[in-house]
Amino acid sequence: MTIIEWVAAALGLVNILLVARRSLWNYPFALAMVTLYFFVFFDAKLYSDALLQIFFFVINIYGWWVWLHARKIDDGGIAVDRLGNGARLLWIGGTTIASLGWGSMMARFTDAAAPFADATIAGISVAAQILQSQRRYESWLLWVAVDALATGLFWHRGLIATSILYAIFFAIALYGLIAWRRTMDRASA
């Protein structure tokens, strides 16, 4: 564990709490966190997760723009919505295919420590981050899965602070799932 990992973990905790509260201010913390985590994951030979941080940086800029222009609701937070059934199936299928393909490439062409587990976490994270940027409720379902899987993988790789962070993220993702659901229920009432 390095100081960079601990700082990244602390930034991540603030970020996810602000996302769960539907606060636009989550984005500066997200950008700082993913920048640091690029180096943490690269050093741990979790290349899919390292590359994922570059994607997260770009998609967080996009998300910041989307949330900045989104409709606000009575409590001051950003309005949220859900996907239709067809869109859910497309996201599940696309994420599965992308994760398997990426894991196969990592297994074949790199010395990745856990190519398929790492690729699965990366693939689901990509889908979750895009959906979160679009303010979709289903992003929280995906984050719950990511956080459960990542907690074990990072612990196994000796990234203790990050594993603890993802265990906390798991609890916050459950909170976010419930909070965003309540927001949608209040908005439709």
C-alpha positions in Angstrom: 0.0 0.0 0.0 1.3 3.4 -0.9 0.2 6.9 0.1 -1.0 7.4 -3.5 -3.4 4.4 -3.0 -4.7 5.8 0.3 -5.2 9.3 -1.2 -7.0 7.8 -4.2 -9.2 5.7 -1.9 -10.2 8.8 0.2 -11.0 10.7 -3.0 -13.1 7.8 -4.2 -15.1 7.7 -1.0 -16.0 11.4 -1.2 -16.8 10.9 -4.9 -19.2 8.0 -4.5 -21.0 9.6 -1.5 -21.6 12.7 -3.7 -22.9 10.6 -6.6 -25.3 8.8 -4.3 -26.6 12.2 -3.2 -26.9 13.2 -6.9 -24.5 16.1 -6.4 -22.7 17.6 -9.4 -19.6 18.1 -7.1 -18.7 14.4 -7.4 -16.9 15.1 -10.6 -13.7 17.0 -9.4 -13.1 14.2 -6.9 -13.7 11.5 -9.6 -11.1 13.1 -11.9 -8.5 13.3 -9.2 -9.2 9.7 -8.0 -9.0 8.1 -11.4 -5.8 9.9 -12.2 -4.1 8.4 -9.1 -5.7 5.0 -9.6 -4.2 4.7 -13.1 -0.7 4.5 -11.4 -1.9 2.2 -8.6 -3.4 -0.4 -10.9 -0.5 -0.3 -13.4 1.9 -0.9 -10.6 -0.2 -3.9 -9.4 -0.2 -5.3 -13.0 -4.0 -4.9 -13.2 -3.8 -3.5 -16.7 -7.5 -3.6 -17.5 -8.2 -1.5 -14.4 -5.3 0.8 -15.2 -6.7 1.4 -18.7 -10.2 1.7 -17.3 -9.0 4.8 -15.4 -8.3 6.6 -18.7 -11.8 5.8 -19.9 -13.2 7.0 -16.5 -11.4 10.3 -16.9 -13.0 10.9 -20.2 -16.5 9.7 -19.3 -16.4 11.7 -16.1 -15.8 14.9 -18.2 -18.8 13.8 -20.3 -20.9 13.0 -17.2 -20.0 16.4 -15.6 -21.3 18.1 -18.8 -24.5 16.0 -18.8 -25.2 16.5 -15.1 -24.5 20.2 -15.4 -27.3 20.5 -18.0 -29.7 18.0 -16.4 -33.0 18.9 -14.9 -32.9 19.5 -11.1 -35.6 18.3 -8.8 -37.2 19.8 -5.7 -34.4 18.6 -3.3 -31.8 20.3 -5.5 -30.3 17.0 -6.8 -30.1 15.8 -10.4 -33.2 14.1 -11.8 -32.7 10.3 -12.5 -34.5 7.8 -14.8 -34.4 4.1 -15.7 -33.8 2.1 -18.8 -36.5 0.2 -20.7 -36.4 -3.6 -20.9 -34.9 -3.8 -24.4 -32.1 -1.4 -23.5 -31.3 -3.4 -20.3 -30.9 -6.6 -22.4 -28.6 -4.8 -24.9 -26.4 -3.5 -22.1 -26.2 -6.9 -20.5 -25.3 -8.6 -23.8 -22.8 -6.0 -24.9 -21.1 -5.9 -21.5 -20.8 -9.7 -21.4 -19.3 -9.9 -24.9 -16.9 -7.0 -24.3 -15.7 -8.4 -21.0 -15.1 -11.9 -22.4 -13.3 -10.5 -25.4 -11.1 -8.2 -23.3 -10.3 -10.9 -20.8 -9.2 -13.2 -23.6 -6.9 -10.5 -25.0 -5.4 -9.8 -21.6 -4.8 -13.5 -21.0 -3.2 -14.0 -24.4 -1.1 -10.9 -24.8 -0.1 -9.6 -21.3 1.2 -10.9 -18.0 -2.1 -9.7 -16.3 -2.5 -11.1 -12.8 -6.2 -12.0 -13.2 -7.2 -11.3 -16.8 -10.8 -12.5 -16.7 -11.8 -11.2 -13.3 -10.1 -7.9 -14.1 -11.8 -7.7 -17.5 -15.2 -8.5 -16.0 -14.8 -5.7 -13.4 -13.6 -3.4 -16.1 -16.4 -4.3 -18.5 -19.2 -3.9 -15.9 -17.6 -0.7 -14.7 -17.6 0.8 -18.2 -21.3 0.1 -18.5 -22.0 1.4 -15.0 -20.1 4.6 -15.5 -21.8 5.4 -18.8 -25.2 4.7 -17.3 -24.4 6.8 -14.3 -23.3 9.7 -16.5 -26.7 9.3 -18.2 -28.3 9.4 -14.7 -29.8 5.8 -15.1 -30.9 4.0 -12.0 -29.5 0.7 -13.3 -26.0 2.0 -12.9 -26.3 1.2 -9.2 -27.2 -2.4 -9.9 -24.0 -2.7 -11.9 -21.9 -0.9 -9.2 -23.1 -3.3 -6.6 -21.8 -6.2 -8.7 -18.5 -4.4 -9.5 -17.9 -3.6 -5.9 -18.5 -7.1 -4.7 -16.1 -8.6 -7.3 -13.5 -5.9 -6.9 -13.3 -6.2 -3.2 -12.1 -9.8 -3.5 -9.8 -9.3 -6.4 -8.0 -6.2 -4.9 -7.6 -8.0 -1.5 -6.1 -10.9 -3.3 -3.6 -8.6 -5.1 -2.6 -7.0 -1.9 -4.3 -3.7 -2.5 -5.8 -3.6 1.0 -6.8 0.1 1.1 -8.5 -0.3 -2.3 -10.2 -3.5 -1.2 -11.6 -1.8 1.9 -12.7 1.1 -0.2 -14.6 -1.2 -2.6 -16.3 -2.9 0.4 -17.4 0.6 1.5 -18.4 1.3 -2.1 -20.6 -1.8 -1.9 -22.5 -0.4 1.0 -22.8 3.0 -0.6 -23.9 1.4 -3.9 -26.8 -0.2 -2.0 -27.6 3.2 -0.5 -27.4 4.8 -3.9 -29.7 2.2 -5.4 -32.3 2.8 -2.7 -31.9 6.6 -2.8 -32.2 6.9 -6.6 -35.2 4.6 -6.5 -36.9 6.8 -3.9 -36.1 9.9 -6.0 -37.8 8.3 -9.0 -40.8 7.3 -6.9 -41.2 10.8 -5.6 -40.8 12.3 -9.1 -43.5 10.1 -10.5 -45.9 10.7 -7.6 
